[in-house]
């Protein structure tokens, strides 16, 4: 559990350095418990400062930490790189040894906001299929059962690469780039459909991230390429990307709460 101090300057930083402007936060949305669930896209692998358990490759500057700080909320960050839907219910074995507790254990009845960011690893496991969609919907239902007062925000995925790629800047073929983006599109479409069907709010990250893919220059791109030049895992969001995702999440919270 992390108690995050309210950081008033964050909105200004998002407005001036990021491009996505976070809406003002009303008094009604401050305080309370914020729970973050998800895979590496939520955890922020290799972005400083990495926090325990280290095998989860989780940053204290991921979008949940940034948003919770803005809201003055107590954050339970259960996210872990490599997570799948099954790891919400059972311990996740970590490559460096040990395990991450079932992420749903972090969802308590006093939670007011829960973010859910999954689908990539389940899609890879099924060879590109989204047969996991019903289990994702059931997971949202379980979150509601555990935290009846919480609003669940289902996070979309940002663009990683343009369909044609940008070889040699990012040294993968156009066909491979198209395959990667095809899987991201499939995840986005699946979670965007499941969210409203299970009384959750979908946060569209993809649309805002167009033009900020890994082929763009530093300071513009939200994701890194195969060989990152900023602290982040390959083909994952960098710190700028997480700042933008935090701003988009805050805007969704503001729209829902106002």
C-alpha positions as CSV (number, residue, x, y, z in Angstrom):
1,X,0.0,0.0,0.0
2,X,1.3,3.4,-0.9
3,X,0.1,6.7,0.5
4,X,0.6,9.2,-2.3
5,X,0.8,12.8,-1.4
6,X,-1.3,15.1,-3.5
7,X,0.9,16.7,-6.2
8,X,-0.7,19.9,-7.3
9,X,2.0,20.8,-10.0
10,X,1.3,17.6,-11.9
11,X,-1.5,19.1,-14.0
12,X,0.7,21.9,-15.1
13,X,3.4,19.4,-16.0
14,X,1.0,17.4,-18.0
15,X,-0.3,20.4,-19.8
16,X,3.1,21.9,-20.8
17,X,5.3,18.9,-21.3
18,X,3.0,16.1,-22.5
19,X,0.4,17.5,-24.8
20,X,-2.7,15.8,-23.2
21,X,-4.1,18.3,-20.7
22,X,-5.5,16.8,-17.5
23,X,-8.8,18.2,-16.5
24,X,-9.1,19.9,-13.1
25,X,-9.9,17.5,-10.3
26,X,-12.9,18.3,-8.2
27,X,-13.0,17.9,-4.4
28,X,-15.4,15.0,-4.8
29,X,-12.8,12.9,-6.6
30,X,-10.0,13.4,-4.1
31,X,-9.1,11.0,-1.2
32,X,-10.0,7.3,-0.8
33,X,-8.4,4.2,-2.2
34,X,-7.2,3.7,-5.7
35,X,-6.3,0.1,-6.9
36,X,-4.2,-0.6,-10.0
37,X,-4.4,-4.0,-11.7
38,X,-2.7,-5.2,-14.8
39,X,0.3,-6.3,-16.9
40,X,3.5,-4.6,-18.0
41,X,1.7,-1.8,-19.8
42,X,0.4,-0.7,-16.4
43,X,3.5,-1.6,-14.4
44,X,6.1,0.5,-16.3
45,X,9.0,-1.9,-16.6
46,X,12.5,-0.3,-16.3
47,X,11.2,3.2,-15.7
48,X,12.8,4.6,-12.6
49,X,12.3,4.0,-9.8
50,X,11.5,0.3,-9.8
51,X,9.7,-0.9,-6.7
52,X,9.0,-4.2,-5.0
53,X,8.5,-6.9,-5.9
54,X,11.4,-6.3,-8.3
55,X,10.4,-9.3,-10.5
56,X,7.3,-7.4,-11.5
57,X,9.3,-4.6,-13.1
58,X,7.1,-2.0,-11.7
59,X,7.7,1.8,-11.5
60,X,6.7,4.4,-9.0
61,X,6.2,6.7,-12.0
62,X,3.6,4.5,-13.8
63,X,0.3,6.1,-14.7
64,X,-1.5,4.8,-11.6
65,X,1.1,6.5,-9.3
66,X,0.8,9.7,-11.2
67,X,-3.0,9.7,-11.3
68,X,-3.3,8.7,-7.6
69,X,-0.9,11.5,-6.6
70,X,-3.0,14.0,-8.5
71,X,-6.1,12.7,-6.8
72,X,-4.5,12.6,-3.3
73,X,-5.6,8.9,-3.0
74,X,-4.0,5.9,-1.3
75,X,-2.7,3.6,-4.0
76,X,-2.7,-0.2,-4.0
77,X,-0.5,-0.9,-7.0
78,X,-0.8,-4.7,-7.7
79,X,0.4,-4.5,-11.3
80,X,3.0,-6.9,-12.5
81,X,4.8,-7.4,-15.8
82,X,3.8,-10.6,-17.5
83,X,0.4,-10.8,-15.8
84,X,-2.6,-12.5,-17.4
85,X,-6.2,-12.8,-16.3
86,X,-5.3,-16.0,-14.3
87,X,-2.9,-14.0,-12.2
88,X,-5.7,-11.8,-10.9
89,X,-6.9,-14.9,-9.0
90,X,-3.7,-16.8,-8.2
91,X,-0.1,-16.0,-7.3
92,X,2.1,-15.1,-10.3
93,X,5.5,-16.7,-10.5
94,X,8.2,-14.2,-11.1
95,X,11.3,-14.9,-13.3
96,X,13.6,-13.7,-10.6
97,X,12.1,-16.0,-8.1
98,X,9.2,-15.5,-5.7
99,X,5.7,-14.6,-6.6
100,X,3.3,-11.7,-6.9
101,X,0.2,-12.1,-4.8
102,X,-3.1,-12.6,-6.6
103,X,-3.9,-9.1,-7.8
104,X,-7.5,-9.2,-6.8
105,X,-6.3,-9.4,-3.2
106,X,-5.6,-5.6,-3.5
107,X,-9.3,-4.9,-4.3
108,X,-10.9,-4.0,-1.0
109,X,-14.4,-2.8,-0.2
110,X,-13.2,0.7,0.4
111,X,-11.8,1.2,-3.1
112,X,-13.2,4.1,-5.1
113,X,-11.2,3.7,-8.3
114,X,-9.9,0.5,-9.9
115,X,-7.9,0.5,-13.1
116,X,-7.7,-2.6,-15.2
117,X,-5.0,-3.0,-17.9
118,X,-4.8,-6.5,-19.4
119,X,-5.1,-8.5,-22.6
120,X,-1.7,-8.5,-24.3
121,X,-0.3,-11.6,-22.7
122,X,-3.6,-13.5,-22.9
123,X,-3.7,-12.7,-26.6
124,X,-0.1,-13.9,-27.2
125,X,-0.9,-17.1,-25.2
126,X,-3.9,-17.8,-27.5
127,X,-1.9,-17.2,-30.7
128,X,-3.6,-13.9,-31.4
129,X,-7.1,-15.0,-30.4
130,X,-9.3,-12.9,-28.1
131,X,-11.1,-16.0,-26.7
132,X,-10.3,-14.6,-23.3
133,X,-12.9,-11.9,-23.6
134,X,-15.6,-13.7,-21.4
135,X,-13.1,-14.2,-18.7
136,X,-12.2,-10.5,-18.9
137,X,-15.8,-9.6,-18.5
138,X,-16.1,-11.9,-15.5
139,X,-13.1,-10.3,-14.0
140,X,-14.8,-6.9,-14.1
141,X,-17.8,-8.4,-12.4
142,X,-15.6,-9.8,-9.6
143,X,-14.0,-6.4,-9.1
144,X,-17.5,-4.9,-8.7
145,X,-18.4,-7.6,-6.2
146,X,-15.3,-6.9,-4.1
147,X,-15.5,-3.1,-4.3
148,X,-19.2,-2.2,-4.8
149,X,-18.5,1.6,-4.5
150,X,-15.7,1.6,-7.0
151,X,-15.7,2.9,-10.6
152,X,-13.7,0.5,-12.8
153,X,-11.6,2.1,-15.6
154,X,-10.5,-0.3,-18.3
155,X,-7.3,1.1,-19.9
156,X,-6.7,0.8,-23.6
157,X,-3.3,0.3,-25.2
158,X,-1.3,2.9,-27.1
159,X,0.1,2.7,-30.6
160,X,3.5,1.0,-30.5
161,X,4.4,1.1,-34.2
162,X,2.9,2.3,-37.5
163,X,1.6,-0.6,-39.6
164,X,4.5,-0.2,-42.1
165,X,7.1,0.0,-39.3
166,X,10.1,2.3,-39.7
167,X,13.0,0.0,-40.5
168,X,15.9,0.6,-39.8
169,X,15.1,3.1,-37.0
170,X,13.2,0.3,-35.3
171,X,14.8,-2.9,-36.7
172,X,11.8,-5.1,-37.3
173,X,10.1,-5.8,-40.6
174,X,6.9,-4.2,-41.8
175,X,5.1,-7.5,-41.6
176,X,6.2,-7.9,-37.9
177,X,5.2,-4.3,-37.1
178,X,1.7,-4.9,-38.6
179,X,1.4,-8.1,-36.6
180,X,2.2,-6.3,-33.3
181,X,-0.2,-3.5,-34.0
182,X,-2.9,-6.0,-35.1
183,X,-2.7,-7.7,-31.7
184,X,-2.9,-4.3,-30.0
185,X,-5.9,-3.4,-32.1
186,X,-7.5,-6.7,-31.1
187,X,-6.9,-6.1,-27.4
188,X,-8.3,-2.6,-27.6
189,X,-11.4,-3.7,-29.5
190,X,-12.1,-6.5,-27.0
191,X,-11.7,-4.5,-23.8
192,X,-13.6,-1.6,-25.3
193,X,-16.5,-3.9,-25.9
194,X,-16.3,-5.7,-22.5
195,X,-16.1,-2.5,-20.4
196,X,-19.6,-1.0,-21.0
197,X,-21.1,-4.5,-21.0
198,X,-19.9,-4.9,-17.4
199,X,-20.5,-1.4,-16.1
200,X,-17.0,-0.2,-16.5
201,X,-15.5,2.8,-18.3
202,X,-13.1,2.4,-21.2
203,X,-10.2,4.8,-21.4
204,X,-9.2,5.2,-25.0
205,X,-5.4,5.6,-25.1
206,X,-4.9,4.5,-28.7
207,X,-6.5,7.5,-30.4
208,X,-4.5,10.1,-28.5
209,X,-1.3,8.1,-29.0
210,X,-1.4,8.2,-32.8
211,X,1.6,10.1,-34.0
212,X,3.5,9.2,-30.8
213,X,4.7,5.7,-31.7
214,X,8.2,4.3,-31.3
215,X,9.3,5.6,-34.7
216,X,9.0,9.2,-33.5
217,X,11.8,11.3,-32.0
218,X,12.6,11.5,-28.3
219,X,10.2,13.9,-26.6
220,X,7.4,13.0,-29.0
221,X,7.2,9.2,-28.8
222,X,5.3,7.6,-25.9
223,X,6.8,4.2,-26.5
224,X,10.3,2.8,-27.1
225,X,11.5,0.6,-29.9
226,X,13.3,-2.7,-29.9
227,X,16.4,-0.9,-28.5
228,X,15.2,1.7,-26.1
229,X,17.0,5.0,-25.8
230,X,15.0,6.0,-22.7
231,X,14.4,4.0,-19.6
232,X,11.6,1.5,-20.6
233,X,11.3,-2.0,-21.8
234,X,11.4,-2.7,-25.6
235,X,8.1,-1.8,-27.2
236,X,6.6,-0.4,-24.0
237,X,5.6,3.0,-22.9
238,X,8.3,5.3,-21.6
239,X,7.8,7.9,-18.8
240,X,6.3,10.4,-21.3
241,X,3.8,7.7,-22.3
242,X,2.8,7.1,-18.7
243,X,2.4,10.8,-18.1
244,X,0.0,10.9,-21.1
245,X,-1.9,7.9,-19.9
246,X,-2.3,9.4,-16.5
247,X,-3.7,12.6,-18.1
248,X,-6.2,10.6,-20.2
249,X,-7.2,8.6,-17.1
250,X,-7.7,11.8,-15.1
251,X,-9.8,13.3,-17.8
252,X,-12.0,10.1,-17.8
253,X,-12.4,10.3,-14.0
254,X,-13.3,14.0,-14.3
255,X,-15.9,13.3,-17.0
256,X,-17.5,10.5,-15.0
257,X,-17.4,12.3,-11.6
258,X,-18.6,15.7,-12.8
